[in-house]
Amino acid sequence: MVHGFAQWLQSTRLSVTIQSVDWIIPTVQSIHIVTIALVFGSLLTIALRVLGRVRTDQPLPAVLERFVPWIRNGILVLAATGLVLIVGEPVRELMSLSFWVKMGLLACGIVSAAAFCRSVERRPAGGDPGPTTAAKWGAVATVVLWLLIIFLGRAIAYDVEVWGPLSLSPRA
Amino acid sequence: MDLMPIAEALKASSLSEWMRGSLRALPVIESIHVMAVAVVFGTIAIIDLRLLGLRDASRPFTRVFRELLPYTWAAFGVAAVTGVLMFLPNATTYVVNTAFGLKLASLALAGVNMAVFEFTLLRSVAAWDTANPVPARARAAGAVSLLIWTAVIVFGRWIGFTKGYDFSVPKEIDFDFLGTLLQSVGPHLRG
């Protein structure tokens, strides 16, 4: 079913246009990578702040204020560029196990990030006891989660090589 | 200098053989390369945005700089090692690949920009550590750094799209749009 949809999408005029202009895919991929770097850099800084490694001179809400907009807007750019890449190469993207695992982790990543921000907002101002052990583990888990998301993003191109018999690719 | 004999020797090395013999080695190492690149660019961008006065204007520059640089360097080390591993099995085609050459040239430029910054502006940082705007030359270093590192990523991605075309940038892909892009962005970076 997914394969049929991917093949239909690949035959649409929009997809054919993206396929036929050589520089679109590499340019959009480059924007996608620059943006994931900005998002991950922001995420990493927040995590390191929770772990007490950087920006200890700033209260956590100030650190979030500095970086959360970059994460939120960055994810919008990633979604837009990602969509162009899917429309441009639907079979390569949708018929890839890495792609679907990545989307699953992405949903977890966004939900956990939102939950984390909410928990910080709900904390009383003043007399901040500092991040809890749970928050610290959450920070580490979020970084690992997003590293996996980046890893799987690149692995989409090598579905057969990475997943072997589990691969969804028609090449398998 | 003819690099081809060196490239052939590297391609014949046992590490290169291991890379070529394993189905998963290249995709896994390439994915780790992108993870490392994300940390390198993400942390450098935070420092550059402070130089440009666009973010963190109230924090001393040295704090922003010194607390992130260890992570930048660690990630750069990972990117360099994985980059060499990706280079080895393709050494003979990479040395004649235009995008690869441009990427290495951009990396060299980034190094020069950073060295000049460290040996001139950073020496006098006490005078402008908490300032915003920082001196014009320090702002310029930040803007140049952002542009160069973006170029590193763009050329890096371009390597993958030029491999299939006789391993050089094909005629039908022109870089004119990059020039146009720089022309349109350039005036906004001044000031």
Interface residues (C-beta under 8 A of the other chain):
Chain A: D22 W23 I25 P26 T27 Q29 S30 I33 V34 I36 A37 L38 V39 F40 G41 S42 L44 T45 L48 R53 V54 R55 D57 Q58 R66 L147 I150 F151 L152 G153 R154 A155 A157 Y158 E161 V162 G164
Chain B: L23 R24 L26 P27 V28 E30 S31 I32 H33 V34 M35 V37 A38 V39 V40 F41 G42 T43 A45 I46 R55 D56 R59 R63 E67 L68 Y71 T150 I153 V154 R157 W158 G160 F161 P170 E172 I173 F177
